[in-house]
Amino acid sequence: MVDQIAAAVLACAVLGLLVWRGFFTPPGSFGSWAMFSHISAYRARLRDSTDDAPISPWDYELRHDHFNSAAGLGSLVTYLEQERGRHVVGEGVVLLPFRYVKVAVRNGEVVRA
């Protein structure tokens, strides 16, 4: 009986250690949640600087692509400027694993705000 209790306590300790390492170690390290290490997304309020008309990214992005990066936002801004002739400005947030970064769109580029 004592051996079973000791084995259960040891198993819980190992499981607790792996969960702790998964949440508090950098992606790519042993025990980290590597499958979530590259997920990022952005939320942005964009508008055309010439007529101040709002621009919805969902009019130009894939409907099922909920996760995109700052580079994806930059590609969207470049596409709108070069292909659609829209001069985009705005502000937003890029969501990264365990943190977020405030960004702004100015002069056709995505920069930190």
Backbone torsions as a table, in degrees:
resi	resn	phi	psi	omega
1	MET	NA	-42.5	179.9
2	VAL	-65.0	-37.2	178.8
3	ASP	-64.1	-38.6	179.2
4	GLN	-67.2	-39.9	178.2
5	ILE	-66.4	-43.0	178.4
6	ALA	-63.0	-40.4	178.5
7	ALA	-65.4	-39.5	179.1
8	ALA	-67.1	-41.2	178.2
9	VAL	-64.5	-43.2	178.6
10	LEU	-63.4	-42.1	178.7
11	ALA	-63.5	-41.6	177.8
12	CYS	-65.1	-37.5	178.8
13	ALA	-66.1	-42.9	178.6
14	VAL	-64.9	-43.8	178.1
15	LEU	-62.2	-42.6	177.4
16	GLY	-62.2	-40.5	177.8
17	LEU	-62.9	-43.7	179.7
18	LEU	-65.6	-40.1	177.7
19	VAL	-65.4	-42.8	178.3
20	TRP	-61.2	-46.3	179.0
21	ARG	-64.2	-35.1	179.8
22	GLY	-62.9	-36.0	-178.0
23	PHE	-91.1	-23.2	-171.7
24	PHE	-120.0	16.9	173.9
25	THR	-117.5	153.9	179.7
26	PRO	-64.9	148.8	177.6
27	PRO	-56.8	139.2	-179.3
28	GLY	99.5	-17.6	177.3
29	SER	-80.3	163.5	178.3
30	PHE	-60.0	130.5	177.0
31	GLY	83.9	-0.6	-179.8
32	SER	-80.8	164.6	179.7
33	TRP	-86.0	76.7	-174.3
34	ALA	-62.7	-29.5	-177.7
35	MET	-68.5	-18.2	178.2
36	PHE	-105.4	6.2	-172.0
37	SER	-72.1	-20.2	-176.3
38	HIS	-112.1	10.0	179.7
39	ILE	-78.3	128.7	174.2
40	SER	-147.2	162.6	-180.0
41	ALA	-154.2	167.2	174.9
42	TYR	-137.3	152.2	170.3
43	ARG	-127.1	127.4	-176.7
44	ALA	-142.4	144.5	171.8
45	ARG	-105.6	106.5	-175.7
46	LEU	-109.9	150.6	175.8
47	ARG	-149.2	158.3	177.2
48	ASP	-82.8	127.6	-175.9
49	SER	-73.0	-19.0	-178.2
50	THR	-77.2	-42.1	-178.3
51	ASP	-123.3	6.1	177.8
52	ASP	61.2	23.7	177.9
53	ALA	-79.5	136.2	179.1
54	PRO	-67.1	147.5	177.9
55	ILE	-120.7	124.8	177.6
56	SER	-95.1	121.8	177.2
57	PRO	-59.4	-26.8	-178.0
58	TRP	-69.2	-15.8	174.9
59	ASP	-74.1	-16.3	-175.2
60	TYR	-123.7	-15.7	179.8
61	GLU	-95.0	161.6	174.5
62	LEU	-68.1	138.6	-175.3
63	ARG	-66.5	-29.2	-177.6
64	HIS	-92.3	-3.3	-177.1
65	ASP	-93.1	82.5	-176.6
66	HIS	-78.9	-24.1	-175.6
67	PHE	-108.2	119.0	178.7
68	ASN	-143.2	164.1	-172.8
69	SER	-107.5	-179.8	174.2
70	ALA	-63.0	-34.6	176.4
71	ALA	-64.8	-35.3	176.3
72	GLY	-65.7	-39.4	175.6
73	LEU	-64.8	-41.3	176.9
74	GLY	-62.1	-39.5	177.5
75	SER	-65.3	-39.3	177.6
76	LEU	-63.7	-44.1	179.5
77	VAL	-63.2	-42.9	178.2
78	THR	-63.2	-43.6	178.4
79	TYR	-60.6	-46.7	-178.8
80	LEU	-62.7	-36.9	-178.9
81	GLU	-75.1	-45.7	-174.3
82	GLN	-80.8	-38.8	-174.7
83	GLU	-96.4	-32.6	-176.5
84	ARG	-106.1	-9.7	178.9
85	GLY	70.1	25.8	-179.7
86	ARG	-104.1	131.0	178.4
87	HIS	-95.2	106.4	-169.8
88	VAL	-94.3	134.5	170.0
89	VAL	-132.7	162.0	177.7
90	GLY	160.5	-171.0	179.6
91	GLU	-143.9	161.2	-179.0
92	GLY	-174.8	-167.1	-178.4
93	VAL	-135.6	133.2	171.8
94	VAL	-101.3	122.2	-178.9
95	LEU	-93.8	121.2	179.7
96	LEU	-117.5	166.3	178.0
97	PRO	-58.3	120.8	175.3
98	PHE	69.9	10.0	177.7
99	ARG	-163.1	172.7	174.5
100	TYR	-140.5	156.7	-178.3
101	VAL	-129.3	127.7	175.3
102	LYS	-78.0	133.8	-179.2
103	VAL	-128.8	162.7	174.9
104	ALA	-136.1	150.0	175.7
105	VAL	-107.3	115.7	-179.8
106	ARG	-140.0	138.5	176.8
107	ASN	51.8	37.8	177.2
108	GLY	75.4	14.4	-179.8
109	GLU	-131.5	151.7	174.6
110	VAL	-95.4	120.8	-178.6
111	VAL	-127.2	159.2	175.0
112	ARG	-68.5	137.9	-179.7
113	ALA	-89.1	NA	NA
